[in-house]
Amino acid sequence: MYVGVDEAGKGPVIGPMVAAAVRANPDQLPADVDDSKRVPPERRVAIAAELRAHDAVELQVATVDPPEIDAPDTDMNTLTVWGQARAVRGVCRPGDRVVADAGDTSEERFASRLAEGIGASDALENGHSPDVSAAHGADESDPVVAAASIVAKVARDARMRAIDATYPAYDGVGSGYPSDPTTRTFLRAYASDHGDVPAHARRSWSTCTDVLAAAEQSALDEF
């Protein structure tokens, strides 16, 4: 069987990175499955629902939350391997072929690290990992990886809606990306009110450092 894996949310300053694995034959997927960035939001949600309802398709989602992202002894390439490996472990069986969207400049290195991470699972016979390959742009060229990218994006969007709901006093948290004006406005307002960034923020990101510095300077100016 075939397992595709991808992640969403490597770059945001708010919220988790979400990885998803889809175990399926390509002919079991909706005909219009594609890289999540090229699929309209409403259709992404519909495709994810179709995949979950399909008896022959298995899905697994794994999250890497801000405290783990902020840990000083790791990096985003490693975290991407961890997230993808956790997702694959939930659906992979001995003999499966795994294809990943490469999260490293070296496709071979990423595939090797992912295989090692997957092989640590007791769910696989004798701890042996399946055949693993990785490619840049696999979410555009491989339909099962594309399906995984859609599942990951839909799952992260759902998490962001839940996060948004925990801050009713503010005018939305936005997409969580540093380039989003709504996200930046939320972080500035929260830091001004509380002297810190919210629990769902990746405080090691430079955006948080800048927001906290600005809030501290503003407090000094008022004093």
Protein Blocks (a to p, Z undefined) as FASTA:
>chain_A
ZZddddehklpmgdcdddddddddfklpcfkbccfklpcfklmmmmmmmmmmpmkbccdd
ddddfklmmpmkbcfklmmmmmmmmmmmmmpcghiacddddfbfblklmmmmmmmmmmmp
mkbghhiacdddddehklmmpmklmmmmmmmmmmmmmmmmmmmmmmmmbgcjbjopaklm
klmmmmmmmmmmnopacfkbcfkbmklmmmmmmmmmmmmmmZZ
